[in-house]
Amino acid sequence: MTRVTQMSNIVAFPSSSHAGAVVVSGFAWRVARRPVVLGRSAGAAAVLMKGNNSSVIFAPVTARTVAFAPPAGVTVGISTPSAGQIFPNVTCAATGTTGVCQFQTNITLNSADLLNLTEGTLDASTFNVNVSTGNFEAAGSSTRVVDCGTAAWAITGPSLDSNSLTWDYSSTTGLTSNCTSTPIAFTNSAPTTIRIFSMGGQTFGPITISGAAAPSSNYPFFIEGSGATVASLAVDAPVPVVFPANATFTISGGITTSGGSLSAMSTMTSSSPTGTTTTSGLATISVGSNSALSWVSFFQINFTGAGTVTADHSIDLGHNAGVAITVPPPTNGGNHIL
């Protein structure tokens, strides 16, 4: 790990190549009348400070992780010097809820990199910026606040950790999640592992899940965290979407699906098939508005709520409830064998 050192209002990086982490520690940044270009060395990073509190503009070159660590009462603003700048791994390790890592421009991380909140507030709301990252993690037990804003978030990577969590709310102790109006899209078109959306029972905005371009290379997308609510759910086929058995989820609006053939069909299923009764192991999904789906196969899903769920050109694999399923018509003189 490479630690940034402070000299007056200058932050300097070592001149040697650094494959570890760059840490921008929290100190009382000096306010400049105009932007001050901080220390820069060949092959290292460029940082800029400006504004009433601070803005850190980071142009990553060789560092693999940038950790921003503002103390309580300090906001470190994070932005990019020009469109198209891509960050490596970014960690916000602020102090309490008043230590803030604030995104002031649209932020993009590589699809193989992680945005990680370990403590403090991650603020994408004040400037309402788009965020794109391979994975997002905010697990742990420290005080953590995620202010997503209403601009779009994209989770572009395959799973990057051994637990396959692409969005990690696996521990919600100390967590405040303000993402109720944020559209979040899981967009990886060539997943190499399963992907898990660990929702932690929180409330989210509209969710879009995309699958692989080729069904043969598709991996299941798991949704975890019973009691969670989303504004709507869109599934872009083909992708298998798996809900926990005996768990309950709420979709305030409706569900939409895409697809146009058996080779571009999505699947909605329970994660623990028991297969003996119509109630054992079902995942229950409460839908708030009418949802007309197509090209979906269902197994052990129980739809409830005010919305009516219908599915044409679809397959009933057994033990479903609350959905009217119409199978595909015969093709070339006979039905497909599944």
TAMO-V551853 format. One record per pair of residues at least 4 apart in sequence whose C-alpha atoms are under 6 Angstrom apart, sorted by sequence separation. I is the first residue (numbers start at 1). J is the second residue. D is the distance in Angstrom with one decimal. If there is no record, write none. Layout:
# TAMO-V551853
i=I j=J d=D
i=I j=J d=D
This chain:
# TAMO-V551853
i=6 j=10 d=5.8
i=50 j=54 d=5.4
i=70 j=74 d=5.6
i=95 j=99 d=4.8
i=124 j=128 d=5.6
i=260 j=264 d=6.0
i=330 j=334 d=4.9
i=331 j=335 d=5.9
i=6 j=11 d=4.7
i=49 j=54 d=5.6
i=50 j=55 d=5.2
i=94 j=99 d=4.8
i=124 j=129 d=5.8
i=159 j=164 d=4.6
i=259 j=264 d=5.1
i=330 j=335 d=4.5
i=5 j=11 d=5.7
i=40 j=46 d=5.4
i=49 j=55 d=4.8
i=159 j=165 d=5.7
i=212 j=218 d=5.2
i=259 j=265 d=5.6
i=5 j=12 d=5.7
i=49 j=56 d=5.3
i=159 j=166 d=5.1
i=48 j=56 d=5.2
i=4 j=13 d=5.8
i=38 j=47 d=5.4
i=47 j=56 d=5.7
i=48 j=57 d=4.9
i=38 j=48 d=5.6
i=47 j=57 d=4.8
i=37 j=48 d=4.9
i=47 j=58 d=4.9
i=36 j=48 d=5.9
i=46 j=58 d=5.6
i=314 j=326 d=5.8
i=315 j=327 d=5.6
i=36 j=49 d=5.6
i=46 j=59 d=5.3
i=270 j=283 d=5.6
i=310 j=323 d=5.5
i=312 j=325 d=5.9
i=313 j=326 d=5.7
i=314 j=327 d=4.9
i=35 j=49 d=5.7
i=45 j=59 d=5.4
i=309 j=323 d=5.0
i=310 j=324 d=4.7
i=311 j=325 d=4.8
i=312 j=326 d=4.6
i=313 j=327 d=4.8
i=35 j=50 d=4.7
i=45 j=60 d=5.3
i=313 j=328 d=4.0
i=45 j=61 d=5.9
i=44 j=61 d=5.9
i=286 j=303 d=5.8
i=288 j=305 d=5.8
i=290 j=307 d=4.2
i=293 j=310 d=6.0
i=294 j=311 d=5.1
i=297 j=314 d=5.5
i=282 j=300 d=4.7
i=283 j=301 d=5.1
i=284 j=302 d=4.6
i=285 j=303 d=5.0
i=286 j=304 d=4.5
i=287 j=305 d=5.0
i=288 j=306 d=5.1
i=289 j=307 d=3.9
i=290 j=308 d=4.6
i=291 j=309 d=4.9
i=292 j=310 d=5.0
i=293 j=311 d=4.5
i=294 j=312 d=4.9
i=295 j=313 d=5.1
i=296 j=314 d=4.8
i=297 j=315 d=4.4
i=298 j=316 d=5.3
i=299 j=317 d=5.0
i=302 j=320 d=5.6
i=1 j=20 d=4.5
i=2 j=21 d=5.3
i=3 j=22 d=5.6
i=4 j=23 d=5.7
i=222 j=241 d=5.9
i=232 j=251 d=5.5
i=282 j=301 d=5.4
i=283 j=302 d=6.0
i=284 j=303 d=5.9
i=286 j=305 d=4.7
i=288 j=307 d=4.8
i=290 j=309 d=5.9
i=292 j=311 d=5.9
i=294 j=313 d=5.7
i=295 j=314 d=4.7
i=297 j=316 d=6.0
i=298 j=317 d=5.7
i=299 j=318 d=5.3
i=300 j=319 d=4.7
i=301 j=320 d=4.9
i=302 j=321 d=4.6
i=303 j=322 d=4.6
i=1 j=21 d=4.3
i=2 j=22 d=4.9
i=3 j=23 d=4.9
i=4 j=24 d=5.7
i=114 j=134 d=5.7
i=116 j=136 d=5.9
i=135 j=155 d=5.8
i=220 j=240 d=4.8
i=221 j=241 d=4.9
i=222 j=242 d=4.7
i=223 j=243 d=5.3
i=231 j=251 d=5.7
i=287 j=307 d=5.3
i=300 j=320 d=4.8
i=302 j=322 d=5.8
i=9 j=30 d=5.7
i=55 j=76 d=5.8
i=56 j=77 d=5.5
i=57 j=78 d=5.7
i=88 j=109 d=5.7
i=99 j=120 d=5.3
i=100 j=121 d=4.7
i=101 j=122 d=5.1
i=102 j=123 d=4.6
i=103 j=124 d=5.2
i=113 j=134 d=5.1
i=114 j=135 d=4.9
i=115 j=136 d=4.9
i=116 j=137 d=4.7
i=117 j=138 d=4.8
i=128 j=149 d=5.3
i=130 j=151 d=5.3
i=132 j=153 d=5.7
i=134 j=155 d=5.4
i=220 j=241 d=6.0
i=226 j=247 d=5.0
i=227 j=248 d=5.5
i=228 j=249 d=5.4
i=229 j=250 d=4.6
i=230 j=251 d=5.0
i=231 j=252 d=4.9
i=232 j=253 d=5.0
i=234 j=255 d=5.8
i=236 j=257 d=5.8
i=237 j=258 d=5.4
i=299 j=320 d=6.0
i=54 j=76 d=5.4
i=55 j=77 d=4.0
i=56 j=78 d=4.8
i=57 j=79 d=4.9
i=86 j=108 d=5.2
i=87 j=109 d=4.6
i=111 j=133 d=5.9
i=112 j=134 d=5.3
i=114 j=136 d=5.8
i=116 j=138 d=6.0
i=125 j=147 d=5.6
i=129 j=151 d=5.7
i=130 j=152 d=5.0
i=131 j=153 d=4.7
i=132 j=154 d=4.6
i=133 j=155 d=5.3
i=134 j=156 d=4.7
i=183 j=205 d=5.3
i=185 j=207 d=5.8
i=189 j=211 d=5.7
i=190 j=212 d=5.0
i=226 j=248 d=5.3
i=227 j=249 d=5.3
i=229 j=251 d=5.8
i=231 j=253 d=5.5
i=232 j=254 d=5.3
i=233 j=255 d=4.8
i=234 j=256 d=4.7
i=235 j=257 d=4.8
i=236 j=258 d=5.0
i=237 j=259 d=5.3
i=54 j=77 d=5.7
i=55 j=78 d=5.6
i=57 j=80 d=5.2
i=65 j=88 d=5.8
i=67 j=90 d=5.8
i=71 j=94 d=5.7
i=72 j=95 d=5.0
i=86 j=109 d=5.3
i=97 j=120 d=4.7
i=104 j=127 d=5.5
i=106 j=129 d=4.9
i=108 j=131 d=6.0
i=109 j=132 d=5.9
i=111 j=134 d=3.8
i=119 j=142 d=5.6
i=121 j=144 d=5.8
i=124 j=147 d=5.8
i=125 j=148 d=5.5
i=128 j=151 d=5.7
i=130 j=153 d=5.8
i=134 j=157 d=4.0
i=180 j=203 d=5.5
i=182 j=205 d=4.7
i=183 j=206 d=4.7
i=184 j=207 d=5.1
i=185 j=208 d=4.5
i=186 j=209 d=5.0
i=187 j=210 d=5.2
i=189 j=212 d=4.3
i=234 j=257 d=5.8
i=64 j=88 d=5.5
i=65 j=89 d=4.5
i=66 j=90 d=4.9
i=67 j=91 d=4.5
i=68 j=92 d=5.1
i=69 j=93 d=4.7
i=70 j=94 d=4.8
i=71 j=95 d=4.9
i=72 j=96 d=6.0
i=75 j=99 d=6.0
i=78 j=102 d=5.8
i=79 j=103 d=6.0
i=89 j=113 d=5.0
i=91 j=115 d=6.0
i=96 j=120 d=4.7
i=97 j=121 d=5.4
i=105 j=129 d=5.8
i=106 j=130 d=4.8
i=107 j=131 d=5.0
i=108 j=132 d=4.7
i=109 j=133 d=4.6
i=119 j=143 d=5.6
i=120 j=144 d=4.9
i=121 j=145 d=4.5
i=122 j=146 d=5.1
i=123 j=147 d=4.9
i=124 j=148 d=5.1
i=125 j=149 d=3.7
i=180 j=204 d=4.2
i=181 j=205 d=4.3
i=183 j=207 d=6.0
i=189 j=213 d=5.8
i=201 j=225 d=4.9
i=65 j=90 d=5.7
i=67 j=92 d=5.8
i=69 j=94 d=4.5
i=73 j=98 d=4.8
i=74 j=99 d=5.2
i=75 j=100 d=4.5
i=76 j=101 d=5.2
i=77 j=102 d=4.6
i=78 j=103 d=4.8
i=79 j=104 d=5.2
i=88 j=113 d=6.0
i=89 j=114 d=4.9
i=90 j=115 d=4.9
i=91 j=116 d=4.7
i=92 j=117 d=4.9
i=93 j=118 d=5.3
i=94 j=119 d=5.3
i=95 j=120 d=5.0
i=106 j=131 d=6.0
i=108 j=133 d=6.0
i=119 j=144 d=5.0
i=124 j=149 d=5.7
i=179 j=204 d=5.2
i=180 j=205 d=4.6
i=194 j=219 d=5.0
i=196 j=221 d=5.9
i=199 j=224 d=5.8
i=200 j=225 d=4.5
i=201 j=226 d=5.5
i=203 j=228 d=5.7
i=205 j=230 d=5.4
i=206 j=231 d=4.8
i=208 j=233 d=6.0
i=245 j=270 d=5.1
i=15 j=41 d=5.1
i=72 j=98 d=4.9
i=73 j=99 d=5.4
i=76 j=102 d=6.0
i=77 j=103 d=5.9
i=78 j=104 d=5.8
i=79 j=105 d=5.0
i=89 j=115 d=6.0
i=91 j=117 d=5.9
i=93 j=119 d=4.9
i=94 j=120 d=4.4
i=194 j=220 d=5.3
i=195 j=221 d=4.9
i=196 j=222 d=4.6
i=197 j=223 d=4.9
i=198 j=224 d=4.8
i=199 j=225 d=4.9
i=201 j=227 d=4.7
i=202 j=228 d=4.9
i=203 j=229 d=4.6
i=204 j=230 d=4.7
i=205 j=231 d=4.7
i=206 j=232 d=4.6
i=207 j=233 d=5.0
i=208 j=234 d=4.6
i=209 j=235 d=5.0
i=210 j=236 d=4.8
i=211 j=237 d=5.9
i=238 j=264 d=4.8
i=240 j=266 d=5.4
i=241 j=267 d=5.8
i=242 j=268 d=5.9
i=244 j=270 d=5.6
i=245 j=271 d=5.5
i=11 j=38 d=5.2
i=12 j=39 d=4.1
i=60 j=87 d=5.8
i=72 j=99 d=4.2
i=194 j=221 d=6.0
i=196 j=223 d=5.9
i=198 j=225 d=5.9
i=201 j=228 d=3.8
i=203 j=230 d=5.8
i=208 j=235 d=5.9
i=211 j=238 d=5.3
i=237 j=264 d=5.6
i=238 j=265 d=5.0
i=239 j=266 d=4.9
i=240 j=267 d=4.4
i=241 j=268 d=5.0
i=242 j=269 d=5.0
i=243 j=270 d=5.0
i=244 j=271 d=5.0
i=245 j=272 d=5.4
i=10 j=38 d=4.9
i=11 j=39 d=5.2
i=71 j=99 d=5.1
i=170 j=198 d=5.7
i=211 j=239 d=4.5
i=237 j=265 d=5.7
i=238 j=266 d=4.8
i=242 j=270 d=5.6
i=243 j=271 d=5.7
i=70 j=99 d=5.3
i=166 j=195 d=5.9
i=169 j=198 d=5.2
i=237 j=266 d=5.1
i=242 j=271 d=5.7
i=267 j=296 d=5.4
i=269 j=298 d=5.7
i=137 j=167 d=5.8
i=138 j=168 d=5.9
i=139 j=169 d=5.2
i=144 j=174 d=5.9
i=145 j=175 d=5.9
i=154 j=184 d=5.8
i=166 j=196 d=5.5
i=167 j=197 d=5.0
i=168 j=198 d=5.1
i=169 j=199 d=5.5
i=170 j=200 d=5.7
i=265 j=295 d=5.0
i=266 j=296 d=4.8
i=267 j=297 d=4.7
i=268 j=298 d=5.0
i=269 j=299 d=4.6
i=270 j=300 d=5.4
i=135 j=166 d=4.7
i=136 j=167 d=4.9
i=137 j=168 d=4.5
i=138 j=169 d=5.8
i=139 j=170 d=5.8
i=140 j=171 d=5.6
i=143 j=174 d=4.6
i=144 j=175 d=4.8
i=145 j=176 d=4.7
i=146 j=177 d=4.9
i=147 j=178 d=4.9
i=148 j=179 d=5.1
i=150 j=181 d=5.4
i=152 j=183 d=5.1
i=153 j=184 d=4.8
i=154 j=185 d=4.9
i=155 j=186 d=4.8
i=156 j=187 d=5.0
i=157 j=188 d=5.5
i=164 j=195 d=5.6
i=165 j=196 d=4.6
i=166 j=197 d=5.9
i=167 j=198 d=5.7
i=169 j=200 d=5.0
i=265 j=296 d=5.4
i=267 j=298 d=5.9
i=269 j=300 d=5.8
i=135 j=167 d=6.0
i=139 j=171 d=4.9
i=141 j=173 d=4.9
i=142 j=174 d=5.6
i=145 j=177 d=6.0
i=146 j=178 d=5.8
i=150 j=182 d=4.5
i=154 j=186 d=6.0
i=156 j=188 d=4.9
i=164 j=196 d=5.8
i=141 j=174 d=5.4
i=158 j=191 d=5.1
i=254 j=287 d=5.9
i=246 j=281 d=5.1
i=250 j=285 d=5.7
i=251 j=286 d=6.0
i=253 j=288 d=4.8
i=254 j=289 d=4.9
i=159 j=195 d=5.5
i=245 j=281 d=4.7
i=246 j=282 d=5.2
i=247 j=283 d=5.2
i=248 j=284 d=4.7
i=249 j=285 d=4.9
i=250 j=286 d=4.7
i=251 j=287 d=4.9
i=252 j=288 d=4.7
i=253 j=289 d=5.1
i=255 j=291 d=5.4
i=257 j=293 d=5.7
i=259 j=295 d=5.6
i=245 j=282 d=5.4
i=246 j=283 d=4.9
i=248 j=285 d=5.8
i=254 j=291 d=5.4
i=245 j=283 d=4.9
i=278 j=319 d=4.6
i=21 j=63 d=5.8
i=20 j=63 d=6.0
i=21 j=64 d=5.7
i=23 j=66 d=5.8
i=26 j=69 d=5.1
i=19 j=63 d=5.2
i=20 j=64 d=5.6
i=21 j=65 d=4.3
i=22 j=66 d=4.7
i=23 j=67 d=4.6
i=24 j=68 d=4.9
i=25 j=69 d=4.8
i=26 j=70 d=3.7
i=18 j=63 d=5.6
i=19 j=64 d=5.8
i=21 j=66 d=5.6
i=23 j=68 d=6.0
i=26 j=71 d=5.2
i=111 j=156 d=5.2
i=112 j=157 d=5.8
i=111 j=157 d=4.4
i=96 j=143 d=5.8
